[in-house]
Amino acid sequence: MDIVERVKAILLTPKSEWLAIEGESGDPAYLFPNYVAILAAIPAVCGFIGTSIIGIGLPGGATFRVGIVSGIASAIVSYLLAFVMVYVVGLIIDALAPTFNGQKNQPNALKLAVYSMTPAWLAGIFSLVPGLRTLGILGLYGLYLLWVGLPLLMKAPEEKSIGYAAAVVLCAIVISILIGVIVGIFTHIF
C-alpha cells in the first residue's frame, strides 16, 4: 500500500476505496506501523510546533507558548493515545455491529477506525498556525467516511448506518474527551 495513494483515494473516492480496503489485512501489526504511526504524527508534531515554538496569539498582540518540555510531553502522550483511540473505536465498531444488523468482523472494524481518522490526522497540519486552527474542523469529513464504510465493511443495512455511525461517533467523542484530559494532565505535570 502506498500511503499517499491510500490517503488520496480514501478522501476522494471513498466508496471504491472501502471496497479495495475490504480485501486487505486488518491486522494491527500492519495497520499501526504502516498507516497510523505516520499520520497520527501530523497533529502531534504540528501541535507541538504550533503551541511551543510559534505560540498562541492573545488579544493585545501577546503570544503564549507552552514550555518545550510540556509541549514534548503533550505531543508524545497525544501520539501514543491516538493508537489507543483507534484500537478502542475499532472494538466499539465491532461490538455495535449486531445492534445495527451488521456482522461482527474485528479486522474490518479496525480498518474502519483507522482509515476514518485520516481527515482528522491530516487536519492536524492546521495546528501549526494559530489563525488556521479552526480549519481543523475539516477533520469531520471522517464522519462521512465512517458512514460510507459501515455498510460495506460491517455489512450493516444502509438505512441503519446513520444510527450506527452516530453511536460510534458518540463513543469516540467520550474517548476523545478522556484523551484530552489525560494529555492536559501530562502537560501540567511537565
Beta strands, then each sheet from edge to edge (+ up, - down):
strand 1: 56-57
strand 2: 63-64
sheet 1: 1+ 2-
end
